[in-house]
């Protein structure tokens, strides 16, 4: 009979998994901090690529980031799709940290590379 409700066969909705962005140019706030505060060469800084992810415990304007050199990654034949792609290759990360767009705060840690 068509008016009787059939039992649901679909799985319940899974929790949302955050989709991370791919590599892009480094965030302006981070680049400016590297040049002004850490006295890095501007030509080198703006050639770096970065991957970011939201920092949920800090609010919607806070992000974690990792900076790397695209040429070095290509030479090692590593594919960087998102922030988590560099977990397996920490030696390719030049800088890591977080920034907040609203408060304009930046925290950067230089990574040691082998």
C-alpha positions as CSV (number, residue, x, y, z in Angstrom):
1,X,0.0,0.0,0.0
2,X,1.5,3.3,-1.1
3,X,0.4,5.3,2.0
4,X,2.4,3.3,4.4
5,X,5.8,4.7,5.3
6,X,8.7,2.6,4.3
7,X,11.7,2.2,6.7
8,X,14.6,4.5,5.9
9,X,17.4,2.9,4.0
10,X,19.7,5.8,3.8
11,X,22.5,6.2,6.3
12,X,22.3,9.1,8.8
13,X,24.1,12.2,7.7
14,X,27.8,12.1,8.5
15,X,29.4,15.0,10.4
16,X,30.7,17.7,8.1
17,X,34.4,17.3,7.2
18,X,36.1,20.6,6.6
19,X,37.3,20.9,3.0
20,X,40.8,22.4,3.0
21,X,42.1,24.9,0.4
22,X,44.9,24.0,-2.0
23,X,48.2,25.9,-2.1
24,X,48.1,29.6,-2.9
25,X,50.2,32.6,-2.5
26,X,51.0,33.4,1.1
27,X,48.5,35.6,3.0
28,X,49.4,39.3,2.9
29,X,49.5,39.6,6.7
30,X,52.0,36.8,7.0
31,X,54.2,38.1,4.1
32,X,54.3,41.5,5.6
33,X,55.3,40.1,9.0
34,X,58.1,38.1,7.4
35,X,59.5,41.1,5.6
36,X,59.0,43.8,8.3
37,X,59.6,41.9,11.5
38,X,61.8,39.0,10.5
39,X,63.8,41.1,7.8
40,X,63.4,38.5,5.1
41,X,64.1,39.2,1.4
42,X,60.7,40.4,-0.2
43,X,61.5,38.8,-3.5
44,X,62.0,35.4,-1.9
45,X,59.0,35.8,0.5
46,X,56.4,36.5,-2.2
47,X,57.6,33.5,-4.2
48,X,56.6,31.1,-1.4
49,X,53.4,29.2,-1.5
50,X,51.1,28.6,1.5
51,X,48.4,26.3,2.7
52,X,45.9,27.3,5.4
53,X,43.1,25.8,7.5
54,X,40.7,27.4,9.9
55,X,41.6,27.5,13.5
56,X,38.2,26.6,15.1
57,X,39.2,27.3,18.7
58,X,40.1,30.9,18.0
59,X,37.1,32.0,15.9
60,X,36.2,32.4,12.3
61,X,39.0,34.9,11.4
62,X,41.9,32.7,12.7
63,X,43.9,30.4,10.5
64,X,46.8,28.0,10.8
65,X,49.3,28.2,7.9
66,X,52.4,26.5,6.5
67,X,54.7,28.1,3.9
68,X,56.9,26.2,1.4
69,X,58.9,26.6,-1.8
70,X,57.0,25.2,-4.7
71,X,60.2,24.5,-6.7
72,X,61.6,22.5,-3.8
73,X,58.4,20.5,-3.5
74,X,58.4,19.7,-7.2
75,X,62.0,18.6,-7.1
76,X,61.1,16.1,-4.3
77,X,58.1,15.0,-6.4
78,X,55.7,15.7,-3.6
79,X,52.1,16.7,-4.3
80,X,50.7,19.3,-1.9
81,X,46.9,19.3,-2.1
82,X,46.1,21.0,1.2
83,X,47.4,21.7,4.8
84,X,47.5,18.1,5.8
85,X,49.6,17.0,2.8
86,X,52.7,18.4,4.4
87,X,52.3,16.3,7.6
88,X,54.3,13.5,5.9
89,X,57.0,16.0,4.7
90,X,57.9,18.4,7.5
91,X,61.3,19.1,6.0
92,X,59.6,21.0,3.1
93,X,58.0,23.5,5.5
94,X,59.9,26.8,5.8
95,X,57.5,28.5,8.2
96,X,54.5,27.4,10.2
97,X,52.1,29.3,12.5
98,X,48.8,31.1,12.7
99,X,47.3,34.5,12.0
100,X,44.1,36.3,12.8
101,X,42.6,38.7,10.2
102,X,40.5,40.6,12.7
103,X,43.1,41.3,15.4
104,X,46.0,41.5,12.8
105,X,48.1,39.1,15.0
106,X,50.7,36.8,13.4
107,X,52.6,34.0,15.2
108,X,55.4,32.5,13.0
109,X,57.8,29.7,13.8
110,X,60.7,29.0,11.5
111,X,61.1,25.2,10.8
112,X,64.4,23.4,10.7
113,X,65.0,21.6,7.5
114,X,67.4,18.7,7.0
